């Protein structure tokens, strides 16, 4: 079932315990990030509170005992967008309370899908689908997901992923 914006928000707001995201793309075209991304490319600092709404939500989830985990697959050479995420976006997400990890995939098979998804409470799966330029075109609530497979992917991603702070210190 394809989710419109409000349905997507309801799914996200409705999780009780855990949210996990696998990010596989090297470029995302997010309208709300355009100005900051252009500032990054020009060597200018990010605007203050550029992602405050998300950070406030994450802090609220964490304060309520919920977990937010995310694993980002990166490939070298890093795209400008990935460099932007690593330098300006991910640190704020981590500071807000996200467990954010990085997998440097290289050319090896890491056993993970090329499909971005969120999994909530180990039972609800939403695929995020994108155009080649990174523009999201749909969010699909999976009607009868193969939960053991998604749980395996989550565990594999978390196992292979290096916590952002540790990865960033070594890169």
SEDRENLUM-465484 format. One line per 5 residues: number of its first residue (from 1); for each residue x, y, z of C-alpha. Coordinates in Angstrom, 3 decimals. Layout:
N
NUM	X/Y/Z ~ ...
//
This chain:
171
1	0.000/0.000/0.000 ~ 1.447/3.351/-1.021 ~ 1.473/5.881/1.807 ~ 0.697/9.531/1.312 ~ 2.463/12.086/3.484
6	-0.051/11.966/6.353 ~ -0.287/8.162/6.365 ~ 3.521/8.012/6.475 ~ 3.584/10.383/9.431 ~ 1.035/8.229/11.240
11	3.099/5.077/10.704 ~ 6.187/6.850/11.986 ~ 4.439/8.406/14.994 ~ 2.865/5.068/15.868 ~ 5.965/3.066/16.652
16	6.214/1.980/20.270 ~ 9.707/0.623/20.771 ~ 12.132/0.664/17.846 ~ 12.740/2.200/14.449 ~ 15.475/1.014/12.085
21	16.474/2.556/8.752 ~ 18.723/1.136/6.057 ~ 20.090/3.837/3.728 ~ 21.599/2.433/0.557 ~ 21.688/5.375/-1.838
26	24.660/7.666/-2.330 ~ 22.500/10.662/-3.268 ~ 19.176/11.827/-1.877 ~ 17.455/14.891/-3.268 ~ 15.628/16.378/-0.313
31	13.928/19.745/-0.956 ~ 14.340/20.773/2.693 ~ 18.111/20.261/2.478 ~ 18.717/22.114/-0.765 ~ 19.849/25.425/0.751
36	22.170/23.809/3.302 ~ 23.562/21.437/0.668 ~ 24.350/24.382/-1.602 ~ 25.981/26.187/1.346 ~ 28.069/23.068/2.034
41	29.220/22.931/-1.603 ~ 30.173/26.616/-1.396 ~ 32.192/26.006/1.794 ~ 29.772/27.967/3.981 ~ 28.534/26.857/7.414
46	25.110/25.254/7.792 ~ 22.219/27.408/8.838 ~ 21.468/27.204/12.569 ~ 18.823/24.665/13.578 ~ 18.627/23.322/10.048
51	17.264/19.964/11.237 ~ 15.857/20.967/14.614 ~ 12.422/19.402/14.105 ~ 13.923/15.947/13.492 ~ 16.393/16.303/16.363
56	13.583/17.297/18.744 ~ 11.564/14.269/17.647 ~ 14.548/11.954/18.161 ~ 15.172/13.384/21.631 ~ 11.510/12.786/22.465
61	11.640/9.193/21.217 ~ 14.794/8.483/23.216 ~ 13.360/10.141/26.349 ~ 10.320/7.849/25.971 ~ 12.600/4.780/25.894
66	12.396/4.213/22.137 ~ 15.388/3.482/19.921 ~ 16.216/4.931/16.524 ~ 18.894/3.060/14.601 ~ 20.169/3.848/11.149
71	22.819/2.268/8.958 ~ 24.200/4.192/5.986 ~ 26.054/2.303/3.282 ~ 28.799/4.419/1.720 ~ 30.955/3.817/-1.307
76	34.167/5.585/-2.287 ~ 34.726/7.952/-3.818 ~ 32.157/9.650/-1.623 ~ 29.541/11.696/-3.437 ~ 29.155/15.378/-2.540
81	25.848/14.486/-0.919 ~ 27.405/11.755/1.234 ~ 30.165/14.149/2.304 ~ 27.449/16.666/3.233 ~ 25.639/14.050/5.351
86	28.819/12.952/7.077 ~ 29.978/16.484/7.825 ~ 26.788/18.310/8.653 ~ 23.754/16.090/9.132 ~ 24.716/12.841/10.811
91	26.594/14.443/13.751 ~ 23.420/16.268/14.816 ~ 21.366/13.088/14.503 ~ 23.855/11.240/16.708 ~ 23.891/14.059/19.242
96	20.075/13.910/19.368 ~ 20.212/10.191/20.204 ~ 20.222/8.184/16.987 ~ 22.389/5.074/16.872 ~ 23.883/5.857/13.467
101	26.328/3.469/11.829 ~ 28.340/3.431/8.630 ~ 29.227/0.519/6.360 ~ 31.924/1.115/3.758 ~ 30.813/-1.348/1.137
106	33.493/-1.031/-1.494 ~ 33.108/-3.732/-4.109 ~ 32.394/-6.571/-1.690 ~ 28.997/-8.200/-1.299 ~ 27.736/-7.155/2.122
111	24.604/-9.303/1.984 ~ 22.213/-6.370/2.226 ~ 19.538/-5.283/-0.236 ~ 19.803/-2.215/-2.447 ~ 16.410/-1.165/-1.059
116	16.005/1.635/1.470 ~ 13.526/0.779/4.189 ~ 12.327/1.586/7.676 ~ 11.292/-1.187/10.051 ~ 9.222/-0.306/13.102
121	8.777/-2.483/16.183 ~ 10.162/-5.489/14.288 ~ 6.848/-5.900/12.470 ~ 6.082/-2.943/10.187 ~ 8.208/-2.408/7.071
126	8.056/0.581/4.737 ~ 10.058/0.670/1.515 ~ 11.331/4.056/0.377 ~ 11.590/4.299/-3.402 ~ 13.616/6.887/-5.318
131	14.186/8.228/-8.796 ~ 17.753/7.898/-10.134 ~ 18.480/11.496/-9.057 ~ 17.609/10.659/-5.434 ~ 14.114/12.167/-5.358
136	11.751/10.047/-3.313 ~ 8.738/9.022/-5.349 ~ 6.930/6.694/-2.958 ~ 6.705/5.081/0.443 ~ 5.218/1.617/0.387
141	3.856/-0.133/3.463 ~ 4.676/-3.773/2.861 ~ 1.467/-5.764/3.291 ~ 2.981/-9.097/4.316 ~ 6.724/-8.574/4.765
146	9.079/-11.493/5.221 ~ 9.942/-10.371/8.758 ~ 12.718/-12.917/9.378 ~ 14.494/-11.589/6.284 ~ 14.177/-7.943/7.372
151	15.279/-8.805/10.904 ~ 18.285/-10.633/9.448 ~ 19.149/-7.582/7.328 ~ 18.839/-5.309/10.339 ~ 21.113/-7.506/12.447
156	23.612/-7.889/9.604 ~ 23.686/-4.130/9.012 ~ 24.119/-3.351/12.713 ~ 26.847/-5.989/13.014 ~ 28.795/-4.693/9.998
161	28.158/-1.046/10.722 ~ 30.666/1.051/12.626 ~ 29.220/3.646/15.001 ~ 29.431/7.024/13.323 ~ 31.701/8.661/15.913
166	34.158/5.776/15.711 ~ 34.029/5.640/11.900 ~ 34.398/9.420/11.586 ~ 37.417/9.463/13.911 ~ 39.137/6.864/11.715
171	38.297/8.250/8.299
//
